[in-house]
Amino acid sequence: MKDRNNKPKLVLFQFRYEKNVPEFLLIHKQEHVRCLSQFFEVTVINEDCDYREICERHEPDLVVFESGLEILNSHRLKIKKISSCPEVPKVAFLNADGCTEHRAGILSDMDIWGTKTAFSISICAAEHLSQISKNLFVWPNFIDPAVFRDYGIEKNIPLLLTGSLSPRYPWRHKVYKLIAEHYPSLVCPHGGYVTRVADSQMLIGEKYARTINASIFVPTCGSVTKEVIRKHFEVPGSRSCLVTERSPGLKSAGFTDMVNCVFADESDILDKIAYLFEHQEELRKITDNGWRLVQSKHTIKNRDQIFQWFKLNKLLKTNQRIVQPTPFARLEIVTDSSKISNNYIVSNGLHLTWLKRGDEFLWKRKYEDAERCYLKSLSFLSELPEAKFGLHYVTYIKEILRLHFRGLSSQFNVH
């Protein structure tokens, strides 16, 4: 690795957090900086400022703007003279779920900042942001191997049940209930994303990693969107057997059923867990393979996608563009005439399945069926803009029809 003084300079404009933000979110914020610091000399700006003054003072080779954060106790920076210093390349960092209701704000931010390129932690972002998919790259979640590792702890927890149980996690609701009814399980509540809770109420950091390491199985999922989340790497990275919902994103990340993880749903999860409890050698191999996969391909040292883009962008010619063949592949330069493009993940989560059905019914003027589908989509993601718009539109049409027929009825009674 290059000496620190020879690294290119990066300025990261990061959201400002309030003091009562949950501590694990602060850890994630710090992890992003540590990851970038593997490849850049990073300066973090988290106060309102003058862009020209920042550029003149720090002379960055690359500027990164954080956008899309869904944490209530955070504030987007007010940056003056944002159009100055056009010679410095800029990219946006979408630190949010791909389905976030803040997508319109993200696009607005990018327009204001003059950024055409964006990196997202969400492998599903392009599925929800088709407007920028051509220049949208994935900077996937990762683990810090100094924290999530094998501590050599005795495995005395059969199953560890952790994480949020909001409506956006239908797989967890079905699976966790089944597991708790059939196996001794340790349940660790999630403190939420709004206010910091006491240390005794939520496991984070090394305590959390050690608890995973003491567990035989840890089930988790990527929410209704079938995202690849941190826990998908934290569990096998701490040498526990990952039990999860099958998804295109996890396949892209290298996970294979009964080889380095267990893919299951409510129909077969009990059978698979029972089988592995009875076949300890096979369970050990799956756990070890998962550990090797994550420690070799999904740590902080493997996430150099922004650095890759920075180097390739300096070599880019007028008839060329940068592509990312898969979310976990290396970026490359292709000609504009090439058919190679950013091959983003299509997960077709339940929220989108119901949304598409609602749209189909709407075009067929089956308004009751459309309304039912939009409400089903919103039952998973209550702020999904497309479903809310569809529902409001159906309500408007139904009201117009009601008034129309009431008028006809009134005319009929008159005559």
C-alpha positions, 0 to 999 in steps of 0.5 A, spaced: 500 500 500 502 506 498 505 511 503 499 515 506 502 522 504 502 519 497 495 517 497 490 521 493 486 526 497 478 525 498 474 530 501 467 527 504 461 531 505 458 527 511 451 528 514 451 532 521 449 527 526 445 529 533 448 527 540 442 522 541 443 518 534 444 510 536 451 508 537 451 503 531 449 508 526 455 512 528 460 506 528 457 505 520 459 512 519 466 511 522 467 505 518 465 508 511 471 513 513 476 508 515 474 504 508 475 510 504 482 511 508 485 505 506 485 508 499 485 515 500 487 521 504 480 523 507 478 529 510 471 529 513 467 535 513 460 535 517 459 542 518 455 548 513 461 551 509 463 554 503 465 549 497 470 553 494 474 555 500 474 547 502 477 546 495 482 551 496 484 549 503 484 541 502 486 541 494 482 534 493 483 529 488 476 527 489 470 530 492 464 525 495 457 528 497 453 523 502 446 523 500 439 520 502 440 518 509 434 516 513 436 518 520 431 523 523 437 526 527 441 527 522 442 534 517 444 535 510 449 540 510 448 547 507 454 548 502 455 555 498 458 556 491 457 548 490 458 550 482 466 552 483 472 548 482 469 544 476 476 541 475 475 537 481 471 530 480 465 529 484 461 523 486 455 522 490 454 517 496 447 514 497 447 512 504 440 509 504 436 503 502 435 503 495 427 504 496 428 510 500 422 515 500 428 520 499 429 518 492 427 525 489 431 528 494 437 524 492 436 526 485 435 533 487 442 533 491 445 530 485 443 536 480 445 541 485 452 538 486 453 537 479 454 530 480 452 525 475 456 519 478 453 515 484 455 510 489 450 506 493 451 501 499 444 498 496 445 493 491 437 494 489 438 501 488 438 501 481 432 497 481 428 503 484 433 509 481 432 507 473 433 514 472 441 514 474 442 507 473 447 508 467 452 512 472 450 508 478 455 503 482 455 499 488 459 500 494 457 494 497 456 493 505 462 490 508 465 488 515 471 490 519 475 484 520 478 486 526 471 486 530 467 481 526 472 475 526 473 468 530 474 469 537 474 462 539 468 462 543 464 456 545 458 455 541 453 455 547 447 459 543 443 454 538 440 460 535 441 467 535 435 472 533 437 479 532 435 485 528 429 489 526 422 486 526 418 492 522 413 490 517 419 491 512 421 484 514 416 479 512 421 473 512 423 474 519 416 475 522 415 468 519 421 464 520 423 467 527 416 465 530 417 458 527 424 457 530 422 460 537 417 455 537 422 449 536 429 451 538 432 454 544 434 461 542 437 468 544 433 474 542 436 480 542 431 486 541 433 492 536 433 499 539 431 502 532 434 508 528 431 514 532 434 514 539 440 511 542 438 506 547 442 504 553 448 499 552 444 494 556 438 494 551 442 492 544 448 489 542 453 493 538 460 492 536 465 487 539 459 484 544 455 483 538 460 480 534 462 475 540 455 473 541 454 471 534 461 467 534 458 464 540 452 462 536 451 456 532 446 459 527 444 466 526 438 467 521 437 474 517 434 477 511 435 483 507 428 485 508 422 485 503 427 488 498 432 482 498 437 487 500 445 484 501 445 487 508 451 488 513 449 482 517 449 477 511 457 478 512 457 479 520 454 472 521 459 468 517 465 473 518 464 471 526 464 464 524 457 462 525 452 459 520 448 464 516 441 462 515 437 467 510 432 468 504 435 466 497 436 472 493 440 474 487 444 479 491 447 474 495 448 469 489 452 475 486 456 476 493 458 468 492 453 465 497 451 458 495 446 454 499 448 448 503 455 450 501 457 456 505 450 458 508 443 456 508 438 458 504 431 457 507 424 459 508 418 457 512 417 451 508 424 448 509 427 452 515 426 447 520 428 441 516 434 444 514 436 446 521 434 439 524 439 436 518 445 440 520 444 439 528 444 431 526 450 432 521 455 436 525 461 435 520 457 438 514 455 444 519 462 445 520 464 445 513 458 450 511 460 455 517 468 455 515 466 456 508 462 462 509 467 465 514 472 464 508 468 467 503 467 473 507 474 474 510 477 474 503 472 478 499 467 482 503 471 486 508 473 493 509 479 492 504 475 489 499 471 495 498 475 499 493 470 501 488 470 508 489 478 508 488 477 504 482 472 509 479 477 514 481 483 511 477 479 509 471 476 516 470 483 519 470 484 514 464 477 515 460 477 518 453 471 521 450 468 515 447 469 511 453 465 510 459 465 506 466 461 500 467 460 495 473 458 488 470 455 486 477 455 489 484 461 485 486 465 485 480 471 490 478 469 496 474 472 497 467 472 501 461 468 500 455 467 504 449 460 507 448 458 502 442 459 496 447 453 492 449 456 492 456 453 496 462 452 496 469 448 489 470 444 491 476 440 486 481 433 485 480 430 482 486 423 483 485 421 484 492 414 483 494 413 491 495 414 491 487 410 485 486 404 488 489 406 495 486 406 492 479 399 488 480 396 495 482 398 498 476 396 493 471 389 493 475 389 501 474 390 500 467 384 495 466 380 500 470 379 495 476 380 500 481 378 496 487 383 491 485 388 496 484 387 499 491 388 493 494 394 491 491 397 498 493 395 497 500 399 491 500 405 494 498 404 499 503 403 494 508 411 492 507 414 499 506 409 505 508 412 510 505 413 507 498 412 513 494 409 510 488 404 506 492 402 512 495 401 516 489 397 510 486 393 509 492 391 517 492 390 516 484 385 511 485 382 514 491 381 521 486 378 517 481 373 513 485 371 520 488 370 522 481 366 516 479 362 517 485 360 524 484 359 523 477 354 517 478 350 521 484 349 526 479 346 522 474 342 519 479 339 526 481 338 527 474 334 521 473 330 522 480 328 529 477 325 526 470 
